[in-house]
């Protein structure tokens, strides 16, 4: 299946070539570029993948649909508020930059369509004084935010900058606050904002509107950092090794969502715009789901089936159910966690936000068997908030033995991350559907299970603790897990009877591990049916019902009721025991009644 940095079922998209460049050899590998078709179209070396700089107009030509771009504030120019002079007066520098680039300043903004989706586009140009941000850049970014909010269309920004413009002093630095505030207002209007970080993106641009996107993408090898390399070397002192400041490091550390090669940028951004706005999507229809008719498994047999090596994982289901999917990465704080997969998707014409616990195969150690770390739960929270902002229903697939128990995860705030997930889901203003597809273990599973509707696959299990853990606590012998499993009431039928799940999803005869295609078909039908119902209900009604649902869960009684129950049992035993037993009981009844009254008081 073709990939985005998730995937998409359609074929590749043709692009209009940019202006023919004059460079003949690659800066990355030294290869000959004179007859390189990839370089001719995209200014990317086909040998080593090195991405050369693009002008703002070249960038627009690659991203915007032909003839759709309409520039805004084209005549806005910088002044010389400080009368700044170094080797060359600032006014002369501005005039030289305008003559060389044909631009009024270091950014071009306007309205366009990308893959047929309307958007406001802002593209920076490093040729104009190193893409530095002065008053004009700040003003045009703020105006672009306001235009996107007014038109209710997403904003796409392509950054390429050395930072704030020194020649405008604190007026330049203040543009950081100006643009950050403008983006904040854009977020408040629930308008999507996507940033593509090009090489280089540093300083005030990166530390303001450049890092505030709903989604942050980057070109391969792009330098992205607050301190530029020259400043970093000066501050580090002699003999200090320079730390790599490339997009690949940021992806590893959870700071950006994906790295997108330039030839695919229009396709990826266009698909994101389609999904985050719900554009051109058919409403999901209702599906007829067969009833669960298979033999009910014993508790331990259900546990073994849920853990079967060949049982479909979340990614197995997603690949078969979704038309397209764009993965988002990282918690924007510490790192990324591959034990959870998140992103907007197209499910039979319904745009949804997916959060799926991915246990991977036995040989895939990177997934840690589905044990999520704190950064995984924080990434899930990002996806939840985006679902609410973009108006997408949230679908969670639960399959984990529990959260990652390592000391590193505990030190990273595991408990708080789990609790914040549950609290966020409790009041998230969008429909939520949760499906337990395998093993739902402890709070690590429930953190993604606070939903309007909770489904379970027929052979899935859901438990307060793994049977082995329960046996170790109760009997100091984990080998007794199979006998403890029955007492935990962890099968899908047990949970349905307890009212903790709403419906069961049938599996192929013998279990989902025997027929992945059929299992995915049945699950897709169940999800479509539930979403068709949930998405027609007012959000206020869903939130009220969701709160009431989780508020009433539990089994409680009173001391008086327990005393009355014991008394009734004793009377029944007395009747069975005959006259002598009743006579003995008669002397105890006044005391029992007094205890009942005491309990009521």
Residue pairs with C-beta under 8 A, 6 or more apart in sequence:
1 7
1 9
1 319
2 8
2 9
2 10
2 11
2 12
4 264
4 267
4 268
4 271
4 324
4 325
4 326
5 258
5 259
5 260
5 268
5 326
5 327
6 324
6 325
6 326
6 327
6 343
6 345
7 319
7 322
7 324
7 325
8 267
8 271
8 323
8 324
8 325
9 323
9 324
10 324
12 267
13 115
13 266
13 267
13 270
15 41
15 42
15 62
15 263
15 266
16 61
16 62
16 66
17 40
17 41
17 42
18 41
18 42
18 43
18 54
18 58
18 61
18 62
19 58
19 61
20 40
21 33
21 39
21 40
21 43
21 52
23 33
23 52
24 32
24 33
24 34
25 31
25 32
25 33
26 32
26 33
26 39
26 45
26 47
26 48
26 50
27 50
27 52
28 45
28 48
28 49
28 50
29 45
29 47
29 48
29 50
31 45
31 47
31 48
33 39
33 45
36 45
36 46
36 47
37 46
38 44
38 45
38 46
38 263
39 45
39 46
39 52
41 263
42 62
42 262
42 263
43 51
43 52
43 53
43 54
43 58
43 262
44 50
44 51
44 52
44 261
44 262
44 263
45 52
49 220
49 221
49 261
50 221
51 198
51 199
51 219
51 220
51 221
51 222
51 261
51 262
53 126
53 127
53 160
53 198
53 199
54 62
54 198
55 101
55 125
55 127
56 103
56 107
56 108
56 123
56 124
56 125
57 108
57 123
59 123
59 158
59 198
60 69
60 108
60 110
60 112
60 121
60 123
62 262
62 265
62 266
63 112
63 114
63 121
63 123
63 156
63 158
63 265
63 266
63 269
64 112
64 113
64 114
64 121
65 112
65 113
65 114
65 115
65 116
68 112
68 113
69 110
69 111
69 112
69 121
70 110
70 111
70 112
71 108
71 109
71 110
72 109
72 110
72 111
72 140
72 143
72 144
72 147
73 109
73 139
73 140
73 143
74 104
74 108
75 104
76 104
76 105
76 136
76 139
76 140
77 94
77 98
77 104
77 105
77 136
78 94
78 105
78 134
78 135
78 136
78 168
79 135
80 89
80 90
80 91
80 94
80 167
81 135
81 168
81 169
81 171
82 90
82 167
82 168
82 169
82 171
83 90
84 90
84 166
84 167
84 168
84 169
86 167
88 96
90 167
90 168
93 129
93 167
94 129
97 103
97 127
97 128
97 129
98 104
98 128
100 127
101 125
101 127
101 128
103 125
103 127
103 128
104 136
105 128
105 134
105 136
105 137
105 140
106 124
106 125
106 126
106 128
106 129
106 130
106 131
106 132
106 133
106 134
106 136
106 137
106 161
107 122
107 123
107 124
107 125
107 136
107 137
107 140
107 141
108 122
108 123
108 125
109 120
109 121
109 122
109 123
109 140
109 141
109 143
109 144
109 147
110 120
110 121
111 118
111 119
111 120
111 121
111 147
111 151
111 153
112 118
112 119
112 120
112 121
113 119
114 121
114 156
114 266
114 269
114 270
114 273
115 266
115 267
115 269
115 270
115 271
115 273
115 274
116 270
116 280
117 154
117 270
117 273
117 274
117 277
117 279
118 151
118 153
118 154
119 148
119 153
119 154
119 155
119 156
119 273
120 144
120 147
120 148
120 151
120 153
120 154
120 155
120 156
121 156
121 157
121 158
122 140
122 141
122 144
122 155
122 156
122 157
122 158
123 157
123 158
124 131
124 137
124 157
124 158
124 159
124 160
124 161
124 198
124 205
125 131
125 160
126 160
126 161
126 162
126 200
129 165
130 161
130 162
130 163
131 159
131 160
131 161
131 162
131 205
132 161
132 162
132 163
132 164
132 165
132 166
132 172
133 161
133 163
133 164
133 165
133 172
133 175
133 176
133 179
133 203
133 204
133 205
133 208
134 164
134 165
134 167
134 168
134 171
134 172
134 175
135 168
135 171
135 172
135 175
137 165
137 175
137 205
138 172
138 174
138 175
138 176
138 178
138 179
139 178
141 157
141 175
141 179
141 182
141 209
142 178
142 179
142 181
142 182
144 155
144 157
145 155
145 179
145 182
145 183
145 185
145 186
146 182
146 185
148 154
148 155
148 186
148 191
148 193
149 185
149 186
149 189
149 191
152 189
152 191
153 191
153 277
154 191
154 192
154 193
154 194
154 273
154 276
154 277
155 186
155 191
155 192
155 193
155 194
156 193
156 194
156 195
156 196
156 269
156 273
157 193
157 194
157 195
157 196
157 209
157 210
157 213
158 195
158 196
158 198
159 195
159 196
159 197
159 198
159 201
159 205
159 206
159 209
159 210
160 198
160 199
160 200
160 201
161 200
161 201
161 202
161 203
161 204
161 205
161 206
161 210
162 200
162 202
162 203
162 228
163 202
163 203
163 204
163 205
163 206
163 228
164 172
164 173
164 175
164 176
164 203
164 204
164 205
165 172
166 172
172 204
173 204
175 204
175 208
176 204
176 207
176 208
177 208
179 208
179 209
180 208
180 209
180 212
182 209
183 193
183 208
183 209
183 212
184 212
186 193
187 193
187 212
187 214
187 389
190 389
190 390
190 391
192 214
192 272
192 273
192 276
192 277
192 389
192 390
193 212
193 213
193 214
194 213
194 214
194 215
194 217
194 269
194 272
194 273
195 209
195 210
195 211
195 212
195 213
195 215
195 216
195 217
196 217
196 218
196 219
196 260
196 265
196 269
197 206
197 210
197 216
197 217
197 218
197 219
197 222
197 224
197 247
197 256
198 218
198 219
198 222
199 219
199 221
199 222
199 223
200 222
200 223
200 224
200 228
201 210
201 222
201 223
201 224
202 223
202 224
202 225
202 226
202 227
202 228
203 226
203 227
203 228
206 224
206 225
206 226
207 226
214 276
214 386
214 389
214 390
215 257
215 258
215 272
215 328
216 255
216 256
216 257
217 256
217 257
217 258
217 259
217 260
217 265
217 268
217 269
218 224
218 247
218 250
218 251
218 256
218 258
218 259
218 260
219 247
219 259
219 260
219 261
219 262
219 265
220 247
220 248
220 259
220 261
221 246
221 247
221 248
222 246
222 247
223 229
223 245
223 246
223 247
224 245
224 246
224 247
224 250
224 256
225 232
225 245
227 235
229 242
229 245
232 242
232 243
232 245
233 240
233 242
236 242
247 256
247 259
248 259
250 256
251 258
251 259
251 329
251 330
251 336
252 335
252 336
253 330
253 334
253 335
253 336
254 329
254 330
254 331
254 332
254 333
254 334
254 335
254 336
254 375
254 379
255 330
255 332
256 329
256 330
257 327
257 328
257 329
257 330
258 268
258 326
258 327
258 328
258 329
260 268
268 326
271 324
271 326
272 326
272 344
273 279
274 280
274 281
274 346
274 351
275 324
275 326
275 344
275 345
275 346
275 351
275 392
276 344
276 351
276 386
276 390
276 392
277 390
278 351
278 390
278 391
278 392
281 346
281 349
281 350
281 351
282 348
282 349
282 350
283 349
283 350
283 532
283 535
284 347
284 348
284 349
284 350
284 528
284 531
284 532
284 535
285 348
285 528
285 532
286 528
286 529
286 532
286 533
287 524
287 525
287 526
287 528
287 529
287 532
288 525
289 505
289 506
289 522
289 525
289 526
289 529
290 506
290 522
291 506
292 458
292 504
292 505
292 506
293 506
294 458
294 506
294 507
294 509
296 491
296 493
297 305
297 459
297 491
298 486
299 461
299 467
299 482
299 485
299 486
299 488
299 489
299 490
299 491
299 494
300 467
300 481
300 482
300 483
300 485
300 486
302 459
302 460
302 461
302 485
302 490
302 491
302 492
303 439
303 461
303 467
303 481
303 485
303 490
305 311
305 459
305 511
305 513
306 438
306 439
306 459
306 460
306 461
307 438
307 439
308 511
308 513
309 361
309 362
309 513
310 513
311 438
311 511
311 512
311 513
312 437
312 512
312 513
312 516
312 519
312 520
313 358
313 359
313 360
313 361
313 399
313 438
314 341
314 356
314 357
314 358
314 359
314 397
314 399
314 437
315 341
315 356
315 358
316 516
316 520
317 356
317 397
317 437
317 519
317 520
317 523
318 325
318 341
318 345
318 354
318 356
318 397
320 516
320 517
320 520
320 521
320 524
321 347
321 348
321 520
321 523
321 524
321 527
322 345
322 346
322 347
322 354
323 345
323 346
323 347
323 348
323 349
324 345
324 346
325 343
325 344
325 345
325 346
325 354
326 343
326 344
326 345
327 341
327 342
327 343
328 342
328 343
328 344
328 379
328 382
328 383
328 386
329 336
329 379
330 336
330 375
330 379
331 337
331 374
331 375
331 376
331 378
331 379
331 381
331 382
332 378
332 382
333 375
333 378
334 374
334 375
334 378
334 412
335 373
335 375
336 375
336 379
337 372
337 373
337 375
337 376
337 379
338 358
338 360
338 366
338 367
339 357
339 358
339 359
339 360
339 367
339 368
339 369
339 370
339 371
339 372
339 373
339 376
339 400
339 404
340 355
340 356
340 357
340 358
340 372
340 376
340 377
340 379
340 380
341 354
341 355
341 356
341 358
342 353
342 354
342 355
342 356
342 379
342 380
342 382
342 383
343 353
343 354
343 383
344 351
344 352
344 353
344 354
344 386
344 390
344 392
345 351
345 352
345 353
345 354
346 352
347 395
347 524
347 527
347 528
347 531
348 524
348 528
350 393
350 528
350 531
350 535
351 392
352 392
352 393
352 394
352 395
352 531
353 383
353 384
353 386
353 387
353 390
353 392
353 393
353 394
353 395
354 383
354 395
354 396
354 397
355 380
355 383
355 384
355 394
355 395
355 396
355 397
355 448
356 396
356 397
356 399
357 370
357 372
357 397
357 398
357 399
357 400
357 445
357 448
358 367
358 370
358 399
359 367
359 369
359 370
359 399
359 400
359 401
359 438
360 366
360 367
360 368
360 369
360 370
368 404
369 400
369 401
370 399
370 400
370 401
370 438
370 439
371 400
371 401
371 402
371 403
371 404
371 405
371 444
372 400
372 403
372 404
372 444
372 447
373 403
373 404
373 406
373 408
373 409
373 412
373 414
374 409
374 412
374 413
374 414
374 416
374 417
375 412
375 417
376 417
377 403
377 414
377 417
377 418
377 420
377 421
377 447
378 417
378 420
380 421
380 447
380 448
381 417
381 420
381 421
381 424
383 394
384 394
384 421
384 424
384 425
384 428
385 424
386 392
387 393
387 394
387 428
387 430
388 428
388 429
388 430
391 430
392 430
393 430
393 431
393 432
393 433
393 531
393 534
393 535
394 425
394 428
394 430
394 431
394 432
394 433
394 451
395 433
395 434
395 435
395 527
395 531
396 432
396 433
396 434
396 435
396 448
396 449
396 451
397 435
397 437
398 434
398 435
398 436
398 437
398 438
398 440
398 445
398 448
398 449
398 462
399 436
399 437
399 438
399 439
399 440
400 439
400 440
400 441
400 444
400 445
401 439
401 441
401 444
401 466
402 441
402 442
402 443
402 444
402 445
402 466
403 409
403 414
403 418
403 442
403 443
403 444
403 447
404 414
404 444
417 447
418 443
418 444
418 447
421 447
421 448
421 450
422 446
422 447
422 450
425 432
425 448
425 450
425 451
426 450
426 546
426 547
426 550
427 543
427 547
429 539
429 543
430 539
431 452
431 531
431 534
431 535
431 537
431 539
431 542
432 450
432 451
432 452
432 453
432 534
432 546
433 451
433 452
433 453
433 455
433 527
433 530
433 531
433 534
434 448
434 449
434 450
434 451
434 453
434 454
434 455
435 454
435 455
435 456
435 457
435 505
435 523
435 526
435 527
436 445
436 449
436 454
436 455
436 456
436 457
436 460
436 461
436 462
436 492
436 501
437 457
437 460
437 523
438 457
438 460
439 445
439 460
439 461
440 446
440 449
440 456
440 460
440 461
440 462
440 463
441 463
441 465
441 466
442 463
442 464
442 465
442 466
445 462
450 546
450 550
451 546
452 534
452 542
452 545
452 546
452 549
453 502
453 503
453 530
453 534
454 500
454 501
454 502
455 501
455 502
455 503
455 504
455 505
455 526
455 527
455 530
456 462
456 492
456 495
456 496
456 501
456 503
456 504
456 505
457 492
457 504
457 505
457 507
457 512
457 519
457 523
458 492
458 504
458 505
458 506
458 507
459 492
459 507
459 511
459 512
460 492
461 490
461 491
461 492
462 490
462 492
462 495
462 500
462 501
463 488
463 490
464 488
465 473
465 488
466 481
467 481
467 482
467 484
467 485
467 488
467 490
468 478
468 481
469 478
470 481
470 484
470 488
471 477
471 478
471 479
471 480
471 481
471 483
471 484
472 478
474 480
474 484
475 484
489 495
489 498
492 501
492 504
493 504
495 501
496 502
496 503
496 504
499 553
500 553
503 526
503 530
505 522
505 523
505 526
506 522
507 519
507 522
508 514
508 515
508 518
508 519
508 522
512 519
534 542
558 599
558 600
559 599
560 596
560 597
560 599
560 600
561 599
562 599
563 592
563 595
563 596
563 599
564 596
566 592
567 589
567 592
567 593
567 596
570 585
570 588
570 592
571 585
573 581
574 581
574 582
574 584
574 585
575 582
